[in-house]
C-alpha cells in the first residue's frame, strides 16, 4: 500500500459551503488524536470537522466520522476515496463552513468524496520496499567491476585497505542475484555478510 510523506491541503467551494481538506501522514492513533485536536481548535467555528483514516501495512486500523453530518454522507465517502487510491498511514480531515444552502445527502457524498479525491491528486505517493544491507570485501579490480556492472546495489560506505570493504544495500529479492553476479563476473569476494533487512520508501511510479 502507498504512503504520503508530507501534509497536503486544498479548498473547494460548493454552493457557498467551503470544504477545506487536509491529508496527514500518521503512523498510529495517538498521532491521529493530536492532529484532530489541533484542527478542532484551529477551526473551532467550523460547522463540521469530518475525518477518515487508515493505518497499518495491511490497513488493519480504519475509522471515519461524519461529525454531525447526516449518517454516511461524509466519513464514509472520504474513506472510499482513500481506499480507491490504495493508501495507508493517512488521515484525511475535511473542515466544512456551511454556506447557507443545503446540499442534500447525495450532494454531501459527492462534496466530501470530491474534496478528498482532489487533494489526493496533488499528493506524491511512496511505496515501501524491503532492503537487505550487506558487507562485501573484494579486490580493487572487483570493486571497479561492481560499481560499473551492479546498478541494483546502493553503496553506502567504502573502506580502502589492502582490499576494498563495501557496505551497501539492495532490494531483498536482488540479494541472491548479487552472489550469482559475483560468480558471473569472476569477482573474488573474501567475505559477503548479510547485515540485516530494513524498509525504505521510494517514489511510486504508476505502470
KOLKOLFI-647150 format. One record per residue: residue number from 0; residue in one letter; chain; x, y, z of N, C-alpha, C in turn. Coordinates in Angstrom, 2 decimals. Each point is the difference from the previous one (the first is absolute). Last residue first. Layout:
BEGIN
NUM:A:A:X:Y:Z:X:Y:Z:X:Y:Z .
...
END
This chain:
BEGIN
206:X:A:2.52:2.18:-13.36:0.35:-0.72:-1.23:-1.07:0.18:-1.06 .
205:X:A:1.72:3.24:4.23:-1.13:-0.77:-0.51:0.37:-0.63:-1.32 .
204:X:A:3.08:1.41:4.27:-0.16:0.26:-1.43:-1.10:-0.90:-0.55 .
203:X:A:1.95:2.07:5.06:-0.82:-0.95:-0.73:-0.13:0.44:-1.45 .
202:X:A:4.10:0.87:3.79:-1.11:0.60:-0.78:-0.73:-1.05:-0.84 .
201:X:A:2.27:-1.74:4.46:0.48:0.58:-1.27:-1.17:0.59:-0.75 .
200:X:A:1.71:-1.84:5.24:-1.12:0.41:-0.83:0.55:0.71:-1.23 .
199:X:A:1.97:-4.10:3.60:0.08:1.39:-0.46:-1.28:0.32:-0.76 .
198:X:A:2.04:-3.99:3.80:-0.99:0.50:-0.97:0.28:1.47:-0.34 .
197:X:A:3.19:-4.58:1.59:-0.67:1.21:0.46:-0.92:0.51:-1.10 .
196:X:A:3.58:-4.48:1.76:-1.00:0.57:-0.90:-0.61:1.25:0.61 .
195:X:A:5.17:-2.52:0.62:-1.39:0.09:0.45:-0.89:0.64:-1.05 .
194:X:A:4.76:-1.39:-0.32:-0.07:0.71:1.27:-1.43:0.14:0.53 .
193:X:A:3.20:-3.47:-3.32:-1.30:0.69:0.09:-0.12:0.61:1.38 .
192:X:A:4.59:-1.23:-2.83:-0.78:-0.18:1.22:-1.30:0.80:-0.07 .
191:X:A:4.52:-1.91:-2.77:-1.29:0.59:-0.37:-0.94:-0.28:1.16 .
190:X:A:5.73:-0.31:-1.32:-1.14:-0.07:0.92:-1.22:0.64:-0.66 .
189:X:A:3.83:-0.73:-2.56:0.47:-0.78:1.15:-1.07:-0.09:1.07 .
188:X:A:-0.20:0.60:-5.38:-0.58:0.61:1.20:0.41:-0.84:1.20 .
187:X:A:1.13:0.81:-5.64:0.38:-0.65:1.24:-0.58:0.77:1.18 .
186:X:A:-1.77:-0.44:-5.20:0.46:0.94:1.02:0.30:-0.77:1.27 .
185:X:A:-1.78:-1.17:-4.71:1.26:-0.51:0.55:0.62:0.98:1.01 .
184:X:A:-4.36:0.16:-2.32:1.05:0.94:-0.39:1.36:-0.38:0.57 .
183:X:A:-3.78:-2.75:0.97:-0.08:0.25:-1.44:1.14:0.90:-0.48 .
182:X:A:-0.64:-0.80:4.66:0.54:-1.18:-0.67:0.09:0.23:-1.51 .
181:X:A:-2.05:3.30:2.51:1.39:-0.05:0.41:0.71:-1.17:-0.67 .
180:X:A:-4.62:0.40:-0.57:0.75:0.92:-0.85:1.47:0.05:0.40 .
179:X:A:-3.01:-2.65:2.56:0.10:-0.54:-1.36:0.86:0.89:-0.89 .
178:X:A:-1.04:1.50:4.35:0.92:-1.15:0.06:0.23:-0.58:-1.39 .
177:X:A:-3.21:3.40:0.32:1.32:0.52:0.29:1.03:-1.12:0.02 .
176:X:A:-4.60:-0.96:-0.34:0.60:0.37:-1.29:1.41:0.53:0.20 .
175:X:A:-2.61:-0.87:3.77:0.47:-1.25:-0.60:0.66:0.25:-1.34 .
174:X:A:-1.99:3.68:2.11:1.17:-0.44:0.75:0.56:-1.31:-0.54 .
173:X:A:-4.04:2.53:-1.35:1.20:0.09:-0.84:1.24:-0.54:0.71 .
172:X:A:-4.46:0.42:1.95:-0.03:-1.04:-1.04:1.20:0.05:-0.94 .
171:X:A:-0.53:3.26:3.49:0.14:-1.34:0.58:0.07:-1.07:-1.07 .
170:X:A:1.75:4.88:-1.15:-1.30:-0.61:0.25:0.19:-1.42:0.49 .
169:X:A:4.10:2.90:1.10:-0.72:-0.27:-1.24:-1.38:-0.54:0.37 .
168:X:A:5.03:2.49:2.15:-1.32:-0.60:0.14:-0.60:-0.22:-1.38 .
167:X:A:5.22:0.77:2.81:-0.98:0.38:-1.02:-1.33:-0.65:0.28 .
166:X:A:5.63:0.71:1.37:-1.30:-0.16:0.65:-1.04:0.54:-0.96 .
165:X:A:5.35:-1.87:-0.64:-1.18:0.75:-0.45:-1.17:-0.30:0.92 .
164:X:A:5.73:-0.29:-0.46:-1.14:-0.45:0.81:-1.19:0.90:-0.34 .
163:X:A:4.94:-1.54:-2.44:-1.06:1.01:0.11:-1.17:-0.59:0.77 .
162:X:A:5.50:-1.11:0.51:-1.13:-0.29:-0.87:-1.03:1.12:0.17 .
161:X:A:3.78:0.68:2.17:0.65:-0.92:-0.93:-1.03:-0.50:-1.01 .
160:X:A:-2.06:3.96:1.71:1.14:-0.53:0.75:0.79:-0.88:-0.98 .
159:X:A:-4.45:3.55:0.13:1.07:-0.47:-0.87:1.21:-0.38:0.85 .
158:X:A:-5.67:0.56:0.58:1.29:0.10:0.67:1.07:-0.61:-0.91 .
157:X:A:-5.46:2.08:-0.27:1.10:-0.76:-0.61:1.28:0.26:0.78 .
156:X:A:-5.93:0.51:0.01:1.29:0.30:0.63:1.08:-0.88:-0.62 .
155:X:A:-4.45:0.10:-1.74:-0.18:0.99:1.05:1.31:0.40:0.67 .
154:X:A:-2.28:-2.19:-4.87:1.17:-0.02:0.87:-0.10:1.15:1.01 .
153:X:A:-3.69:-2.94:-2.93:0.32:1.36:0.45:1.15:-0.08:0.99 .
152:X:A:-2.00:-3.32:-4.34:0.43:0.17:1.38:0.31:1.47:0.28 .
151:X:A:-1.37:-1.74:-4.31:-1.10:-0.23:0.93:0.43:0.10:1.47 .
150:X:A:2.86:0.27:-4.07:-0.79:1.22:0.23:-1.09:-0.14:1.06 .
149:X:A:4.59:-2.36:-1.68:-1.01:-0.38:0.98:-0.88:1.21:0.35 .
148:X:A:3.94:0.01:-2.98:-0.89:-1.06:-0.50:-1.10:-0.43:0.96 .
147:X:A:3.51:3.51:0.78:-0.42:0.15:-1.41:-1.13:-0.96:-0.37 .
146:X:A:2.11:0.04:4.31:-0.61:1.32:-0.16:-0.47:0.24:-1.44 .
145:X:A:2.24:-4.13:1.07:-1.27:0.12:0.72:-0.67:1.35:-0.26 .
144:X:A:4.38:-0.86:-1.64:-1.03:-0.71:-0.77:-1.37:0.18:0.63 .
143:X:A:3.72:1.73:2.24:-0.23:0.76:-1.23:-1.07:-0.65:-0.87 .
142:X:A:1.43:-2.29:3.91:-0.77:1.22:0.34:-0.33:0.81:-1.25 .
141:X:A:2.85:-3.69:-0.44:-1.38:-0.44:0.25:-0.90:1.18:0.32 .
140:X:A:4.57:0.77:-0.44:-0.58:-0.26:-1.32:-1.44:-0.47:0.14 .
139:X:A:2.42:0.64:3.94:-0.23:1.30:-0.65:-0.62:-0.19:-1.38 .
138:X:A:-1.07:-3.86:3.50:1.22:0.64:-0.50:-0.35:1.34:-0.64 .
137:X:A:-3.14:-1.90:3.98:0.45:-0.44:-1.32:1.29:0.71:-0.38 .
136:X:A:-4.31:-0.81:3.92:1.43:0.28:-0.12:0.51:-0.58:-1.30 .
135:X:A:-5.03:1.62:2.38:0.72:-0.79:-1.00:1.46:0.43:-0.02 .
134:X:A:-5.10:0.31:2.88:1.40:0.43:-0.07:0.74:-0.96:-0.92 .
133:X:A:-5.57:1.70:0.62:1.05:-1.02:0.03:1.38:0.66:-0.02 .
132:X:A:-5.93:0.53:0.34:1.29:0.67:0.17:1.08:-1.07:0.14 .
131:X:A:-5.20:0.22:-2.31:1.00:-0.78:0.75:1.29:0.79:0.05 .
130:X:A:-5.55:1.48:-0.65:1.39:-0.02:-0.44:0.84:-0.92:0.89 .
129:X:A:-5.50:1.33:-1.60:0.88:-0.69:0.96:1.40:-0.13:-0.59 .
128:X:A:-4.13:3.71:-0.78:0.83:-1.00:-0.68:0.97:-0.57:1.03 .
127:X:A:-4.90:3.30:-0.66:1.05:-0.60:0.82:0.77:-1.05:-0.79 .
126:X:A:-2.32:4.49:-2.14:-0.29:-1.40:0.32:1.14:-0.59:0.82 .
125:X:A:-2.44:5.19:-1.20:1.20:-0.81:0.17:-0.42:-1.42:0.33 .
124:X:A:-2.16:4.96:-2.35:-0.12:-1.24:0.73:1.32:-0.76:0.03 .
123:X:A:-2.13:5.33:-0.52:1.01:-0.92:-0.49:-0.04:-1.24:0.89 .
122:X:A:-4.16:3.72:-1.03:0.96:-0.68:0.87:1.01:-0.82:-0.78 .
121:X:A:-3.98:2.53:-1.57:1.17:0.86:0.20:1.14:-0.72:0.73 .
120:X:A:-4.29:-2.00:-0.76:0.61:0.22:-1.31:1.27:0.85:0.11 .
119:X:A:-2.80:-0.78:3.78:0.87:-1.14:-0.30:0.69:0.16:-1.35 .
118:X:A:-3.28:3.13:1.29:1.21:0.19:0.78:1.01:-1.13:-0.28 .
117:X:A:-4.24:-0.29:-1.94:0.76:1.10:-0.61:1.30:0.25:0.75 .
116:X:A:-3.00:-3.21:1.76:0.57:-0.46:-1.28:0.84:1.08:-0.65 .
115:X:A:-2.43:1.05:3.95:1.15:-0.87:0.28:0.67:-0.44:-1.30 .
114:X:A:-3.89:2.60:-0.42:0.99:0.76:0.76:1.26:-0.82:0.25 .
113:X:A:-3.81:-2.02:-2.00:0.78:0.82:-0.92:1.09:0.78:0.71 .
112:X:A:-3.03:-2.52:2.62:0.81:-0.89:-0.83:0.91:0.79:-0.92 .
111:X:A:-3.12:2.36:2.56:1.07:-0.52:0.85:0.92:-0.95:-0.78 .
110:X:A:-3.75:1.83:-2.31:0.87:1.08:0.48:1.17:-0.55:0.81 .
109:X:A:-3.45:-2.93:-1.52:0.87:0.45:-1.10:0.99:1.05:0.47 .
108:X:A:-3.19:-1.44:3.11:0.88:-1.12:-0.35:0.98:0.42:-1.10 .
107:X:A:-3.37:3.04:1.14:1.03:-0.09:1.04:1.00:-1.11:-0.31 .
106:X:A:-3.76:0.50:-2.80:0.93:1.10:-0.17:1.12:-0.02:1.01 .
105:X:A:-3.53:-3.13:0.36:0.84:-0.28:-1.17:1.04:1.08:-0.23 .
104:X:A:-3.16:0.69:3.49:0.88:-1.14:0.29:0.94:-0.28:-1.16 .
103:X:A:-1.67:5.04:0.49:-0.66:-1.31:-0.09:1.01:-1.12:0.19 .
102:X:A:0.63:4.93:0.26:0.46:-0.74:-1.17:-0.73:-1.31:-0.20 .
101:X:A:-1.05:5.22:2.28:0.07:-1.45:0.24:0.38:-0.72:-1.29 .
100:X:A:1.29:5.12:1.49:-0.83:-0.77:-0.94:0.20:-1.48:0.26 .
99:X:A:2.36:3.44:2.42:-1.40:0.42:0.03:-0.91:-0.77:-0.92 .
98:X:A:4.88:-0.58:1.01:-0.25:1.21:-0.78:-1.44:0.44:-0.08 .
97:X:A:3.71:-2.87:3.47:-1.30:-0.03:-0.67:-0.28:1.34:-0.68 .
96:X:A:4.69:-2.47:1.09:-0.69:1.20:0.44:-1.28:0.11:-0.84 .
95:X:A:3.63:-4.29:1.22:-1.04:0.67:-0.78:-0.54:1.24:0.71 .
94:X:A:4.50:-3.70:-0.33:-0.65:1.03:0.81:-1.01:0.74:-0.87 .
93:X:A:2.69:-4.95:-0.09:-0.67:1.01:-0.81:-0.76:0.93:0.95 .
92:X:A:4.31:-3.84:0.10:-0.95:0.82:0.75:-0.61:1.02:-0.95 .
91:X:A:3.11:-4.92:0.04:-0.64:1.05:-0.78:-1.01:0.72:0.89 .
90:X:A:4.61:-3.43:0.50:-1.16:0.60:0.64:-0.52:1.11:-0.90 .
89:X:A:3.49:-4.70:-0.32:-0.47:1.30:-0.46:-1.26:0.42:0.75 .
88:X:A:2.68:-4.32:-0.61:0.69:0.95:0.89:-0.35:1.43:-0.38 .
87:X:A:-1.04:-2.96:-4.03:-0.09:-0.31:1.42:0.86:0.99:0.78 .
86:X:A:-2.51:-0.95:-5.33:0.93:0.67:0.91:-0.23:-0.46:1.44 .
85:X:A:-2.17:-0.74:-4.72:0.86:-1.01:0.60:1.05:0.61:0.93 .
84:X:A:-3.82:1.99:-2.58:1.37:0.36:-0.31:1.03:-0.92:0.66 .
83:X:A:-4.68:-0.46:0.71:0.16:-0.08:-1.46:1.42:0.34:-0.42 .
82:X:A:-1.28:0.46:4.57:0.16:-1.40:-0.40:0.23:-0.14:-1.50 .
81:X:A:-0.96:4.28:1.82:1.32:-0.47:0.43:0.25:-1.43:-0.49 .
80:X:A:-4.24:1.85:-0.77:1.00:0.68:-0.83:1.41:-0.44:0.37 .
79:X:A:-3.60:-1.54:2.63:-0.01:-0.64:-1.32:1.06:0.62:-0.91 .
78:X:A:-0.75:1.98:4.22:0.70:-1.27:0.12:0.09:-0.71:-1.35 .
77:X:A:-2.58:3.87:0.22:1.41:0.34:0.15:0.85:-1.26:0.09 .
76:X:A:-4.67:-0.48:-0.06:0.55:0.33:-1.33:1.46:0.45:0.06 .
75:X:A:-2.04:-0.98:4.20:0.05:-1.17:-0.87:0.50:0.33:-1.41 .
74:X:A:-0.68:3.54:3.25:1.11:-0.89:0.32:0.14:-1.17:-0.95 .
73:X:A:-3.75:2.95:-0.84:1.28:0.69:0.06:1.17:-0.97:0.23 .
72:X:A:-4.76:-1.15:-0.17:0.11:0.97:-1.09:1.36:0.69:-0.04 .
71:X:A:-2.04:-3.38:3.23:0.61:-0.55:-1.21:0.08:0.97:-1.17 .
70:X:A:-3.17:1.64:3.83:0.76:-1.25:0.04:0.43:-0.47:-1.39 .
69:X:A:-0.74:5.24:0.96:-0.85:-1.19:-0.06:0.84:-1.27:-0.17 .
68:X:A:2.61:3.82:2.41:-0.68:-0.07:-1.30:-0.90:-1.23:0.01 .
67:X:A:2.84:0.78:3.72:-1.25:0.76:0.00:-0.70:0.09:-1.35 .
66:X:A:4.31:-2.27:0.53:0.04:1.19:0.86:-1.25:0.87:-0.14 .
65:X:A:1.67:-4.38:-2.04:-0.80:1.01:-0.70:-0.04:1.32:0.77 .
64:X:A:3.88:-4.15:-0.13:-1.00:0.72:0.78:-0.71:1.04:-0.87 .
63:X:A:3.51:-4.91:0.05:-0.45:1.25:-0.61:-1.12:0.60:0.84 .
62:X:A:4.32:-4.12:-0.25:-1.09:0.67:0.71:-0.38:1.26:-0.76 .
61:X:A:3.56:-4.77:0.22:-0.78:0.92:-0.83:-1.11:0.63:0.84 .
60:X:A:4.67:-3.56:0.02:-0.77:0.96:0.80:-0.70:0.99:-0.92 .
59:X:A:2.68:-3.50:-1.85:-0.67:-0.66:1.11:-0.91:0.94:0.79 .
58:X:A:2.87:-0.08:-4.40:-1.19:0.82:0.29:-0.81:-0.57:1.16 .
57:X:A:4.35:-1.58:-1.41:-1.13:-0.67:-0.64:-1.32:0.71:0.32 .
56:X:A:4.03:1.75:1.64:0.47:-0.53:-1.28:-1.10:-0.69:-0.76 .
55:X:A:-1.24:3.97:3.48:0.49:-1.38:0.00:0.39:-0.48:-1.38 .
54:X:A:-3.87:3.82:1.20:1.34:-0.21:0.56:0.37:-1.48:-0.09 .
53:X:A:-3.81:4.21:-1.58:0.41:-1.38:-0.20:1.43:-0.13:0.49 .
52:X:A:-4.59:3.73:0.45:1.41:-0.38:0.00:0.18:-1.50:-0.17 .
51:X:A:-3.56:4.78:-0.17:0.14:-1.42:-0.28:1.49:-0.32:0.04 .
50:X:A:-3.90:4.36:1.41:1.30:-0.63:-0.25:-0.13:-1.47:-0.36 .
49:X:A:-2.46:5.46:0.94:-0.18:-1.44:-0.27:1.35:-0.63:-0.32 .
48:X:A:-2.18:4.50:2.22:1.36:-0.48:-0.27:-0.09:-1.52:-0.15 .
47:X:A:-3.72:4.55:-0.24:0.37:-1.41:0.17:1.49:-0.18:-0.23 .
46:X:A:-1.93:4.35:0.28:-1.24:-0.76:0.19:0.31:-1.46:0.29 .
45:X:A:3.50:3.97:1.40:-0.48:-0.74:-1.17:-1.29:-0.74:0.33 .
44:X:A:2.94:2.69:2.99:-1.24:0.61:-0.50:-0.56:-0.71:-1.23 .
43:X:A:4.14:-1.18:2.17:-1.04:-0.14:1.02:-1.34:0.52:-0.48 .
42:X:A:4.73:-1.09:-1.98:-1.27:0.27:-0.68:-1.16:-0.22:0.97 .
41:X:A:4.37:-0.49:1.67:0.25:0.98:-1.05:-1.29:0.43:-0.69 .
40:X:A:-0.11:-3.45:3.21:0.30:1.27:0.65:0.18:1.10:-1.04 .
39:X:A:-0.65:-4.35:-1.53:-1.23:0.45:0.67:0.21:1.33:0.70 .
38:X:A:3.72:-2.13:-1.97:-0.90:0.53:-1.03:-1.29:0.53:0.63 .
37:X:A:3.12:-2.14:2.85:0.56:1.26:-0.51:-0.94:0.64:-1.03 .
36:X:A:-1.06:-4.27:1.70:-0.16:1.02:1.04:0.48:1.36:-0.47 .
35:X:A:0.70:-3.69:-2.81:-1.41:0.34:0.07:-0.25:1.09:1.03 .
34:X:A:4.34:-1.78:-0.28:-0.32:0.83:-1.18:-1.46:0.43:0.02 .
33:X:A:1.45:-2.95:3.37:0.69:1.28:0.16:-0.37:0.94:-1.15 .
32:X:A:-1.59:-4.44:-0.15:-0.69:0.79:1.02:0.64:1.38:0.20 .
31:X:A:2.09:-3.11:-2.98:-1.32:0.40:-0.50:-0.69:0.93:0.99 .
30:X:A:4.01:-2.07:1.27:0.23:1.12:-0.91:-1.31:0.54:-0.54 .
29:X:A:-0.22:-3.86:2.57:0.37:1.13:0.85:0.25:1.24:-0.85 .
28:X:A:-0.83:-4.21:-2.03:-1.20:0.74:0.37:0.29:1.16:0.94 .
27:X:A:3.75:-1.60:-3.57:-0.77:-0.65:1.05:-1.17:0.89:0.39 .
26:X:A:2.96:1.12:-3.56:0.50:-1.36:0.21:-0.71:-0.74:1.12 .
25:X:A:-0.74:4.33:-3.97:-0.09:-0.44:1.40:0.47:-1.44:0.10 .
24:X:A:-0.41:4.65:-3.53:0.66:-1.28:0.21:-0.10:-0.32:1.49 .
23:X:A:-3.62:3.19:-2.67:1.15:-0.10:0.89:0.60:-1.40:-0.04 .
22:X:A:-3.54:3.76:-2.77:0.48:-1.38:0.08:1.28:-0.03:0.82 .
21:X:A:-4.59:3.48:-0.76:1.41:-0.19:0.33:0.29:-1.50:0.10 .
20:X:A:-4.03:3.87:-1.93:0.48:-1.37:0.18:1.48:0.00:0.33 .
19:X:A:-4.68:3.32:-0.02:1.46:0.03:0.10:0.49:-1.41:0.32 .
18:X:A:-4.62:2.64:-1.99:0.52:-1.29:0.45:1.53:0.06:-0.06 .
17:X:A:-4.65:3.50:0.01:1.44:-0.15:-0.21:0.47:-1.32:0.62 .
16:X:A:-4.86:2.14:-2.16:0.62:-0.74:1.10:1.48:-0.21:-0.33 .
15:X:A:-2.93:2.10:-3.15:0.41:0.90:1.08:0.51:-0.71:1.26 .
14:X:A:-1.10:-2.43:-4.05:-1.19:0.73:0.43:0.25:0.79:1.29 .
13:X:A:4.05:-2.39:-0.79:-1.17:-0.56:-0.66:-1.23:0.69:0.57 .
12:X:A:5.81:0.25:-0.20:-1.23:0.66:0.41:-1.15:-0.56:-0.82 .
11:X:A:5.36:-1.59:1.72:-0.99:0.14:-1.07:-1.25:0.66:0.59 .
10:X:A:5.68:-0.95:1.18:-1.31:0.57:0.36:-0.89:0.05:-1.23 .
9:X:A:4.82:-2.74:2.18:-0.68:0.73:-1.07:-1.36:0.47:0.49 .
8:X:A:5.19:-2.51:1.62:-1.22:0.75:0.32:-0.60:0.59:-1.27 .
7:X:A:4.01:-3.76:2.44:-0.57:0.67:-1.18:-1.31:0.68:0.39 .
6:X:A:4.92:-2.23:2.41:-1.40:0.43:0.09:-0.42:0.74:-1.27 .
5:X:A:3.85:-4.00:0.16:-0.20:1.34:0.53:-1.49:0.33:-0.01 .
4:X:A:1.74:-4.18:-1.54:1.05:0.34:0.96:-0.14:1.41:0.56 .
3:X:A:-3.26:-4.44:-2.01:0.46:1.35:-0.27:1.06:0.33:1.04 .
2:X:A:-1.47:-5.05:-2.08:0.05:0.98:1.09:0.24:1.39:-0.57 .
1:X:A:-1.93:-5.42:-1.66:0.76:1.23:-0.18:-0.08:0.91:1.23 .
0:X:A:-0.18:-5.66:-0.50:-0.84:1.20:0.00:0.88:1.25:0.00 .
END
